[in-house]
Amino acid sequence: MGPRAGSSTRPIGALMETAGFEAIEISDVTEDFTATAQAWFDAFAARERELRPVLRDEFDDRQRGRREMIAAVEEGLLQRLLVSASAPTD
């Protein structure tokens, strides 16, 4: 579903500042991530007859993973952020 131990009691911006990064920009891309995961799920489901013989058990694994990610976002357990910053120029 996501990286292990990816939670913190401090916001990502504060962690980046503490690490010395500058010009920190954080964008929440969770909505786009979820739409993409749903589109992949739907596309695979629509083409299951063609994909299952090629992917075999991996077909189910991929679909299960997508369902889990979508559910985790809907339950407020998963968020996707795009973070950019500059390293200090010292």
N, C-alpha and C positions, 0 to 999 in steps of 0.2 A: 504494500500500500504506500509506503513512504520510507524514508531513511529511519533506521533504528536510532533511538536516543536523540531524536530531533527536536525535543522540546527544551525550553529554558524558562526560568522565572523572570528573565530580563528580555525586553524587546530587542529584536535583531539590530535595530539602529544603534542602540546603546552598546551592544556587543561589538559592533563594527567600530564605533568611536573609541572604545576601550582598546581595541586592537591597533588603533592609530590610523585608521582609514579616514579619508576626507571626501567631501562632495558626495555624500551618501544619498542615494536615491532608492526608494523602495516602492515597488508597484505590486499591488495585489492582482494576480492574474488567475485567481481561483476560478472565476466564472468562465474564462476562456479555456482553462485546463479541463474543467468539467464538460464543457461543450465538445471539446476535442475527444475526450474519453468516450463520451456518449456516441459521437459520430463514428469512432473506430468500432465500438461495440455493435452499433446498428449495421455498419458496412460488413463486418465479419458475419453477423447473423444472417444478413441478406444473401451472403455468398457461401454459407456453410457447406452446401453440397459440393462446391468446387474446392474449398479450403480444407475440409476435414481429411480427405485422402492424402493431402500433402503434409499437413501439420500434425495429424493424428492426435495424440493426447495433448499436445501443445495448444491445440485449438481451445480445448476446455480450460486449460490453465490461463491462457490469455484472456478469455472471456470472464473467467472468475475474477482475475485480477482487476479487470476494468470495472466489474460490478462492485467489487470491494472498495475501490477508490471513489467511485461515484457515491456509494452509500456513506463512506467516511466523510466526504465533503458535506453531504446533506445532513449528517448528524453533528456537524461542527467539529469533527475530529481532525480534519485535514485541510490545510490551506497551502496554496502555492504562491510564493512571493518571488519576484524578480528583483534582485539586489545588484546595484552597480555602485562602485566607489573608486576613488583614486588612492593609490598608495602614497604615503607621505613623500614629499620631495626633499627631505633633509639629507 
